[in-house]
Amino acid sequence: MSQNEILKVEHLKKYFPVEKSFIEKMLTRTRHFVRAVDDVSFSVLKGEIFTLAGESGCGKTTTGKLVVRLIPPTSGKIFFDNVEITTLDHEALRMLKRRMQIIFQDPYASFNPRMKIGEAVGHPLEIHGLAKHDEKRKRVLEILERVGITPAEKFSDLYPHQMSGGQRQRAAMARALILQPEFIVADEPVSMIDVSLRTAIIDLMLNLRKDFGLTYLFITHDLAIAKYISDRIAIMYLGKIVELGDKPTIFSNPMHPYTQALLSAIPVPVPERKRKTTELIGDVPSAINIPSGCRFRTRCRCAEKACEEKEPELIPISPDHYVACNLAEN
Amino acid sequence: MTVDALTVEYWTRKGKIRAVEDMSFSLEKAETLGVVGESGSGKSTLGLSLIGLVPFPGRITKGKIILKDKEVLKLRKDDLRNLRGKEICYVFQDPMTSLNPVKKIGAHFVELIRTHEPQVTKQEALKRAKKLLKDVGIQPERLNDYPHQLSGGMRQRVMIGLAIALNPSIVVADEPTTALDVIVQAKILDLLNALRDAYGMALILITHDLSIVLQRSDRIMVMYAGHMVEYAPSIEIYSNPKHPYTQGLLKSIPNIELADQKLEAISGSPPDLLDLPKGCRFWPRCYCAFERCRMEAPPLITTGTEHFTRCFLYEEGRKA
């Protein structure tokens, strides 16, 4: 692991068992799994914004949760700052969470509705025994002020339902930042926020990165936002990374047919600007029955015979541009 | 269709909320009108009121809706029911919950067609359903499936199929693609466009996504806190936006075709409809608000052919 890497993920897998009914359990022995994350490897450099993008069900959120160890992986290794964190015990994990935090999509669901905002934001300090009473209050007000919840005095005494969605998401940022972490996983932080407020939240995230020296793992389905915010992007499809590269490469020279289709489907805010959409056949297959060989072949417009048998690996085709496609290998 | 001075109010315990206030516009044949606004701007209420379906405790307190010489709001219940489906149809946001989970897809079509045209036999209705499914890009065999056997995109296609079953002159699509992924979204929007051309129906596309309406509609209506703040052809909205809110929105949406784009945020947040600011509803967030904006509500001002905006900046004799 090089000096610059803050996070490194190797062959990460997460399979969720599919619940069977009583009768099915009696009759069959085979167990089925949802292969939510299926052999994913990538690394995040210090200070960058690394984006995982893809459609719903591609495993991007599961990857985010695995990385901060909210759920245990089925197999694979995760390194944080050169230390393997996949095998840490409870106490060590607790210490780790001071350094890595996660922000969720729905800022309403992620706050306890009976806890005032000030309490909720200060709660991590208490859990980690870092500050109490006056000191805690002081730090809560400071951080609220910093994320743009002003006047902090007033808002810290409100309950989550008394705030707007944008303010709640800011409060979620404050709660994540109060432990002064180095690494933040932001899972669709703006997708539930009104359009006119989104830009402000994104700008806040960018400013905080500068001021606190943060590294983000940004998870989104919206490639337009991904383009605005990220340094490097990984496109996921059915639990696998199909293309990974820095922002200019992904957007100006997408190699994987899926990335091309995804990019061509994004609406452009220009009238009568009908983009030529790259046609994709059908729908995303179920993650329980993943097609053999290349998992994208059932929808790919240039799939060949070989794609049925050979599962493509994520290989570099130029420095810092990786593609998992049998056709790109040649 | 013409809508004149439409006002819809919700009477809640905390007070009256004017979700839609003083809306006037007209819709031409085979036109796509994009209605864009944030949550709480009244865009869905507007859509629902067009088919007389404002949910309790809302009621239409003022205004007229005229559809093909008929006044929608004065119709009796039965006539209104006839009108829905035949003349004007609604595609809801969530395709997961708008189909009946215990009925096959075919049964949905049969019920709809036979309610409006009782003389049609079940066989004939099913035959028409098959053709409709083909039109929306689903294999006809799917008629025997239950809704849960279809994917989200396919369910939305079925909803669209149901909406066009009786060949209505207007289809209102309320956030038809919000619950769907981008690739499916593009396909559904293409489908709506194609059907509009094929059947010659007018389309009202309600969404929060300005990119979609800019790309897909002929005219755009921008809503803010219950008011129509700007109404113009989409080219005008794009190249010559008048209202500061529209200008702000345009600056805050990312465009993947531009290399290095600087986005600008609109300060503040949308107002509480129970506690609206005095004067113009947008002034607390406006970069060019002046004294008068705080006192009086601006009227809808014409700023060129077919371009209307609700802002004092464009009043007669005032240079913007």
Interface residues (C-beta under 8 A of the other chain):
Chain A: E55 S56 S164 G166 Q167 D194 V195 S196 L197 R198 T199 A200 I202 D203 H221 L223 A224 I225 K227 Y228 F251 A261 L262 L263 S264 A265 I266 P267 V268 P269 V270 P271 E272 R273 K274 T277 L280 D283 V284
Chain B: E38 S39 S151 G153 M154 D181 V182 I183 V184 Q185 A186 K187 L189 D190 H208 D209 L210 S211 I212 L214 Q215 R216 S234 I235 I237 Y238 Y245 G248 L249 L250 S252 I253 P254 N255 I256 E257 Q261 L263 E264 A265 I266 S267 S269 P270
